[in-house]
Amino acid sequence: MHSNRKFLLDTFCERLGYIFKRSELLQEALTHRSHTGVNNERLEFLGDAILNCAIAGLVFRSFPDVPEGHLSRLRASFVNQRALSELALSLQMDKIIRLGEGELKSGGSHRSSILADAFEAILGAIYLDSDYTHAEIVVKRLYLPLIEKVDLNGHGKDPKTLLQEFLQSQKLALPEYTVVTTAGKAHKQWFTVECLIPMFNIRTIGEGTSRRGAEQEAAKLAYQEVCFYH
């Protein structure tokens, strides 16, 4: 194995908090189907089930007074593609995932779906390398800091909804969203959106690969400002 890749894999395992006994399982978990050889799709299938079970247990124990419906929404928010891809990026998996040439050139190492699947595949690999308990320990280690920050009143709601509800509760006008710029080719555009709240003289800028994503980012920043202002 190339020394630089070995260093990156060792560093990744340190961040993850788990050292693989069978390095081939780690390699498989990090191999997208666009790459040659065995890919991570079967491990992703296994890891998905492990993650859902581990998160269900974690939110059940962490929120003893929360009803089933809210627990389901909490779990869903922790295992959706965006949440998993953000965790993968925090572990710098984009630097070690193996992709085919086409995916590599098109920016596949930062594609949410690819990162989310690889993260789940890692959990499947840990399960096969040891057992469910070790996989659950890794999930707890990564998720407990997120669990501790949960606001049960607002969790599960997107930033635009939270901002809208806050302004409506104050009997204020809703924010105005304006697309400032759109860059890139049709299949790979980048949007910059402004969120304006005249009453508080708040103007925030959000960016993303979709207009909705950029609006959510701008709303998130505006919500933080308006709550501080209020």
PAKE-770125 format. One record per residue (C-alpha): residue number from 1; z negated, x negated, y. Coordinates in nm, 4 decimals, padded with zeros to 6 digits. Last residue first. Layout:
BEGIN
<n->NUM; Z->Z; X->X; Y->Y> .
...
This chain:
BEGIN
<n->230; Z->-01.9819; X->03.4388; Y->03.9544> .
<n->229; Z->-01.8150; X->03.1084; Y->04.0380> .
<n->228; Z->-01.9095; X->02.9573; Y->03.7023> .
<n->227; Z->-01.7783; X->03.2629; Y->03.5195> .
<n->226; Z->-01.4617; X->03.2535; Y->03.7298> .
<n->225; Z->-01.4031; X->02.8876; Y->03.6581> .
<n->224; Z->-01.4429; X->02.9064; Y->03.2799> .
<n->223; Z->-01.2287; X->03.2203; Y->03.2685> .
<n->222; Z->-00.9595; X->03.0494; Y->03.4745> .
<n->221; Z->-00.9453; X->02.7555; Y->03.2347> .
<n->220; Z->-00.9142; X->02.9870; Y->02.9345> .
<n->219; Z->-00.6609; X->03.2048; Y->03.1128> .
<n->218; Z->-00.4375; X->02.9031; Y->03.1796> .
<n->217; Z->-00.4556; X->02.8066; Y->02.8101> .
<n->216; Z->-00.3855; X->03.1635; Y->02.7001> .
<n->215; Z->-00.0890; X->03.1876; Y->02.9373> .
<n->214; Z->00.0545; X->02.8621; Y->02.7976> .
<n->213; Z->00.0204; X->02.9927; Y->02.4427> .
<n->212; Z->00.1864; X->03.3214; Y->02.5358> .
<n->211; Z->00.4762; X->03.1423; Y->02.7040> .
<n->210; Z->00.5269; X->02.9306; Y->02.3953> .
<n->209; Z->00.5115; X->02.5555; Y->02.3231> .
<n->208; Z->00.2180; X->02.5217; Y->02.5598> .
<n->207; Z->00.0922; X->02.4518; Y->02.9094> .
<n->206; Z->-00.1699; X->02.6149; Y->03.1305> .
<n->205; Z->-00.2250; X->02.5846; Y->03.5046> .
<n->204; Z->-00.5149; X->02.7344; Y->03.6977> .
<n->203; Z->-00.5403; X->02.8980; Y->04.0395> .
<n->202; Z->-00.8688; X->03.0481; Y->04.1538> .
<n->201; Z->-00.9103; X->03.1778; Y->04.5091> .
<n->200; Z->-01.1907; X->03.3989; Y->04.3800> .
<n->199; Z->-01.0319; X->03.7303; Y->04.4833> .
<n->198; Z->-00.6824; X->03.5799; Y->04.4496> .
<n->197; Z->-00.7061; X->03.5254; Y->04.0696> .
<n->196; Z->-00.3897; X->03.3318; Y->03.9764> .
<n->195; Z->-00.2891; X->03.2044; Y->03.6333> .
<n->194; Z->00.0050; X->02.9640; Y->03.6428> .
<n->193; Z->00.2228; X->02.8948; Y->03.3391> .
<n->192; Z->00.3971; X->02.5777; Y->03.2191> .
<n->191; Z->00.6135; X->02.6267; Y->02.9121> .
<n->190; Z->00.7583; X->02.3694; Y->02.6721> .
<n->189; Z->01.0613; X->02.4601; Y->02.4653> .
<n->188; Z->01.1581; X->02.3323; Y->02.1222> .
<n->187; Z->01.4147; X->02.5667; Y->01.9682> .
<n->186; Z->01.5775; X->02.6518; Y->02.3032> .
<n->185; Z->01.5868; X->02.2918; Y->02.4253> .
<n->184; Z->01.3228; X->02.1480; Y->02.6558> .
<n->183; Z->01.1544; X->02.2617; Y->02.9745> .
<n->182; Z->01.0335; X->02.5893; Y->03.1240> .
<n->181; Z->00.8565; X->02.5737; Y->03.4577> .
<n->180; Z->00.6178; X->02.7781; Y->03.6714> .
<n->179; Z->00.5947; X->03.0912; Y->03.4573> .
<n->178; Z->00.3679; X->03.3267; Y->03.6507> .
<n->177; Z->00.0559; X->03.5076; Y->03.5348> .
<n->176; Z->-00.1401; X->03.7292; Y->03.7779> .
<n->175; Z->-00.5027; X->03.8046; Y->03.6993> .
<n->174; Z->-00.6355; X->04.1632; Y->03.6838> .
<n->173; Z->-00.7834; X->04.3190; Y->03.9971> .
<n->172; Z->-01.1614; X->04.3434; Y->04.0199> .
<n->171; Z->-01.4004; X->04.6183; Y->03.9125> .
<n->170; Z->-01.6577; X->04.3548; Y->03.8049> .
<n->169; Z->-01.6424; X->04.4732; Y->03.4429> .
<n->168; Z->-01.2631; X->04.4774; Y->03.4775> .
<n->167; Z->-01.2684; X->04.1106; Y->03.5776> .
<n->166; Z->-01.4793; X->04.0154; Y->03.2747> .
<n->165; Z->-01.2701; X->04.2234; Y->03.0352> .
<n->164; Z->-00.9475; X->04.0643; Y->03.1612> .
<n->163; Z->-01.0869; X->03.7119; Y->03.1325> .
<n->162; Z->-01.2129; X->03.7721; Y->02.7789> .
<n->161; Z->-00.8826; X->03.9311; Y->02.6765> .
<n->160; Z->-00.6791; X->03.6446; Y->02.8204> .
<n->159; Z->-00.9113; X->03.3894; Y->02.6544> .
<n->158; Z->-00.8661; X->03.5337; Y->02.3012> .
<n->157; Z->-01.1428; X->03.7367; Y->02.1430> .
<n->156; Z->-01.2873; X->03.6269; Y->01.8082> .
<n->155; Z->-01.6131; X->03.5166; Y->01.9597> .
<n->154; Z->-01.7034; X->03.6890; Y->02.2854> .
<n->153; Z->-02.0358; X->03.8530; Y->02.2221> .
<n->152; Z->-02.1207; X->03.6347; Y->01.9222> .
<n->151; Z->-02.0859; X->03.3183; Y->02.1305> .
<n->150; Z->-02.0360; X->03.0477; Y->01.8692> .
<n->149; Z->-02.1297; X->02.6946; Y->01.9754> .
<n->148; Z->-02.3520; X->02.6244; Y->01.6738> .
<n->147; Z->-02.0754; X->02.7311; Y->01.4360> .
<n->146; Z->-01.8394; X->02.4750; Y->01.5874> .
<n->145; Z->-02.0872; X->02.1886; Y->01.5363> .
<n->144; Z->-02.1475; X->02.3231; Y->01.1816> .
<n->143; Z->-01.7754; X->02.3225; Y->01.0983> .
<n->142; Z->-01.6902; X->01.9626; Y->01.0188> .
<n->141; Z->-02.0069; X->01.8728; Y->00.8274> .
<n->140; Z->-02.0179; X->02.2101; Y->00.6567> .
<n->139; Z->-01.6573; X->02.1785; Y->00.5367> .
<n->138; Z->-01.7238; X->01.8256; Y->00.4061> .
<n->137; Z->-02.0335; X->01.9451; Y->00.2200> .
<n->136; Z->-01.8330; X->02.2338; Y->00.0721> .
<n->135; Z->-01.5756; X->01.9921; Y->-00.0696> .
<n->134; Z->-01.8552; X->01.7864; Y->-00.2252> .
<n->133; Z->-02.0111; X->02.0974; Y->-00.3779> .
<n->132; Z->-01.6760; X->02.2187; Y->-00.5121> .
<n->131; Z->-01.6314; X->01.9131; Y->-00.7340> .
<n->130; Z->-01.5244; X->01.5471; Y->-00.7495> .
<n->129; Z->-01.1621; X->01.4306; Y->-00.7134> .
<n->128; Z->-01.0283; X->01.7751; Y->-00.7940> .
<n->127; Z->-01.2430; X->01.9411; Y->-00.5260> .
<n->126; Z->-01.1707; X->01.6606; Y->-00.2795> .
<n->125; Z->-00.7974; X->01.7111; Y->-00.3352> .
<n->124; Z->-00.8242; X->02.0832; Y->-00.2688> .
<n->123; Z->-01.0121; X->02.0080; Y->00.0526> .
<n->122; Z->-00.7393; X->01.7638; Y->00.1548> .
<n->121; Z->-00.4766; X->02.0279; Y->00.0786> .
<n->120; Z->-00.6465; X->02.2615; Y->00.3255> .
<n->119; Z->-00.6104; X->01.9980; Y->00.5969> .
<n->118; Z->-00.2500; X->01.9354; Y->00.4961> .
<n->117; Z->-00.1671; X->02.3053; Y->00.5266> .
<n->116; Z->-00.3188; X->02.3202; Y->00.8754> .
<n->115; Z->-00.1322; X->02.0066; Y->00.9860> .
<n->114; Z->00.2039; X->02.1357; Y->00.8627> .
<n->113; Z->00.1544; X->02.4802; Y->01.0176> .
<n->112; Z->00.0381; X->02.3383; Y->01.3503> .
<n->111; Z->00.3327; X->02.1032; Y->01.3958> .
<n->110; Z->00.2098; X->01.7701; Y->01.5335> .
<n->109; Z->00.3384; X->01.5493; Y->01.2508> .
<n->108; Z->00.6505; X->01.7659; Y->01.2396> .
<n->107; Z->00.7803; X->01.6264; Y->01.5676> .
<n->106; Z->01.1501; X->01.6889; Y->01.5019> .
<n->105; Z->01.2129; X->01.3260; Y->01.4068> .
<n->104; Z->00.9406; X->01.3277; Y->01.1419> .
<n->103; Z->01.0581; X->01.6564; Y->00.9979> .
<n->102; Z->01.4093; X->01.5179; Y->00.9541> .
<n->101; Z->01.2941; X->01.1851; Y->00.8092> .
<n->100; Z->01.0711; X->01.3463; Y->00.5484> .
<n->99; Z->00.7012; X->01.3583; Y->00.6229> .
<n->98; Z->00.3878; X->01.1737; Y->00.5138> .
<n->97; Z->00.0699; X->01.2631; Y->00.7053> .
<n->96; Z->-00.1188; X->00.9556; Y->00.8267> .
<n->95; Z->-00.1073; X->00.9580; Y->01.2067> .
<n->94; Z->-00.1020; X->01.3376; Y->01.2434> .
<n->93; Z->-00.4222; X->01.3424; Y->01.0360> .
<n->92; Z->-00.6109; X->01.2137; Y->01.3402> .
<n->91; Z->-00.9373; X->01.3769; Y->01.2224> .
<n->90; Z->-00.9501; X->01.5694; Y->01.5508> .
<n->89; Z->-00.5842; X->01.6520; Y->01.4890> .
<n->88; Z->-00.6676; X->01.8064; Y->01.1523> .
<n->87; Z->-00.9505; X->02.0062; Y->01.3087> .
<n->86; Z->-00.7110; X->02.1369; Y->01.5733> .
<n->85; Z->-00.4584; X->02.2233; Y->01.3011> .
<n->84; Z->-00.7242; X->02.4169; Y->01.1119> .
<n->83; Z->-00.8324; X->02.6217; Y->01.4133> .
<n->82; Z->-00.4724; X->02.7002; Y->01.5093> .
<n->81; Z->-00.3734; X->02.8000; Y->01.1578> .
<n->80; Z->-00.6595; X->03.0424; Y->01.1064> .
<n->79; Z->-00.9648; X->02.9416; Y->00.9031> .
<n->78; Z->-01.2394; X->02.9546; Y->01.1659> .
<n->77; Z->-01.1190; X->03.2684; Y->01.3434> .
<n->76; Z->-01.0800; X->03.4493; Y->01.0115> .
<n->75; Z->-01.4382; X->03.3666; Y->00.9125> .
<n->74; Z->-01.5713; X->03.5025; Y->01.2395> .
<n->73; Z->-01.3616; X->03.8174; Y->01.2060> .
<n->72; Z->-01.4937; X->03.8755; Y->00.8539> .
<n->71; Z->-01.8510; X->03.8161; Y->00.9693> .
<n->70; Z->-01.7973; X->04.0751; Y->01.2430> .
<n->69; Z->-01.6961; X->04.3364; Y->00.9877> .
<n->68; Z->-01.9796; X->04.2459; Y->00.7519> .
<n->67; Z->-02.2601; X->04.2948; Y->01.0048> .
<n->66; Z->-02.4339; X->04.0050; Y->01.1862> .
<n->65; Z->-02.8114; X->03.9735; Y->01.1419> .
<n->64; Z->-02.8138; X->03.6743; Y->00.9051> .
<n->63; Z->-02.5680; X->03.4713; Y->01.1157> .
<n->62; Z->-02.5729; X->03.1127; Y->00.9857> .
<n->61; Z->-02.6150; X->03.2048; Y->00.6178> .
<n->60; Z->-02.3197; X->03.4443; Y->00.6074> .
<n->59; Z->-02.1171; X->03.2199; Y->00.8412> .
<n->58; Z->-02.1539; X->02.9253; Y->00.6031> .
<n->57; Z->-02.1034; X->03.1205; Y->00.2829> .
<n->56; Z->-01.7799; X->03.2732; Y->00.4095> .
<n->55; Z->-01.6721; X->02.9321; Y->00.5410> .
<n->54; Z->-01.7167; X->02.7730; Y->00.1974> .
<n->53; Z->-01.5335; X->03.0535; Y->00.0172> .
<n->52; Z->-01.2442; X->03.0560; Y->00.2621> .
<n->51; Z->-01.2184; X->02.6761; Y->00.2503> .
<n->50; Z->-01.2152; X->02.6621; Y->-00.1295> .
<n->49; Z->-00.9468; X->02.9294; Y->-00.1568> .
<n->48; Z->-00.7233; X->02.7539; Y->00.0972> .
<n->47; Z->-00.7887; X->02.4191; Y->-00.0706> .
<n->46; Z->-00.6390; X->02.5366; Y->-00.3980> .
<n->45; Z->-00.3161; X->02.6628; Y->-00.2431> .
<n->44; Z->-00.2993; X->02.3508; Y->-00.0234> .
<n->43; Z->-00.3352; X->02.1341; Y->-00.3352> .
<n->42; Z->-00.0342; X->02.3103; Y->-00.4877> .
<n->41; Z->00.1709; X->02.2622; Y->-00.1683> .
<n->40; Z->00.0776; X->01.8948; Y->-00.1184> .
<n->39; Z->00.3995; X->01.7234; Y->-00.2292> .
<n->38; Z->00.5026; X->01.5175; Y->-00.5331> .
<n->37; Z->00.7963; X->01.2876; Y->-00.4645> .
<n->36; Z->01.0107; X->01.2496; Y->-00.1531> .
<n->35; Z->00.8974; X->01.3872; Y->00.1794> .
<n->34; Z->01.0049; X->01.7271; Y->00.3123> .
<n->33; Z->00.7395; X->01.8880; Y->00.0899> .
<n->32; Z->00.4663; X->01.7284; Y->00.3011> .
<n->31; Z->00.2561; X->01.4466; Y->00.1560> .
<n->30; Z->-00.1001; X->01.4084; Y->00.2848> .
<n->29; Z->-00.2645; X->01.5891; Y->-00.0061> .
<n->28; Z->-00.0596; X->01.3823; Y->-00.2498> .
<n->27; Z->-00.1762; X->01.0567; Y->-00.0926> .
<n->26; Z->-00.5402; X->01.1670; Y->-00.1116> .
<n->25; Z->-00.4959; X->01.2663; Y->-00.4745> .
<n->24; Z->-00.3375; X->00.9285; Y->-00.5516> .
<n->23; Z->-00.6436; X->00.7562; Y->-00.4088> .
<n->22; Z->-00.8563; X->00.8746; Y->-00.6982> .
<n->21; Z->-01.2173; X->00.7854; Y->-00.6162> .
<n->20; Z->-01.1753; X->00.9306; Y->-00.2687> .
<n->19; Z->-01.4321; X->00.8512; Y->00.0004> .
<n->18; Z->-01.5678; X->01.1510; Y->00.1921> .
<n->17; Z->-01.7138; X->01.1857; Y->00.5398> .
<n->16; Z->-01.3898; X->01.3017; Y->00.6972> .
<n->15; Z->-01.4161; X->01.0523; Y->00.9792> .
<n->14; Z->-01.4819; X->00.7724; Y->00.7276> .
<n->13; Z->-01.1990; X->00.8983; Y->00.5081> .
<n->12; Z->-00.9624; X->00.8848; Y->00.8062> .
<n->11; Z->-01.0627; X->00.5257; Y->00.8819> .
<n->10; Z->-00.9878; X->00.4273; Y->00.5223> .
<n->9; Z->-00.6527; X->00.6041; Y->00.5414> .
<n->8; Z->-00.5615; X->00.4309; Y->00.8688> .
<n->7; Z->-00.6629; X->00.0902; Y->00.7296> .
<n->6; Z->-00.4614; X->00.1511; Y->00.4139> .
<n->5; Z->-00.1651; X->00.2494; Y->00.6303> .
<n->4; Z->-00.1932; X->-00.0784; Y->00.8229> .
<n->3; Z->-00.2234; X->-00.2822; Y->00.5033> .
<n->2; Z->00.0875; X->-00.1286; Y->00.3463> .
<n->1; Z->00.0000; X->00.0000; Y->00.0000> .
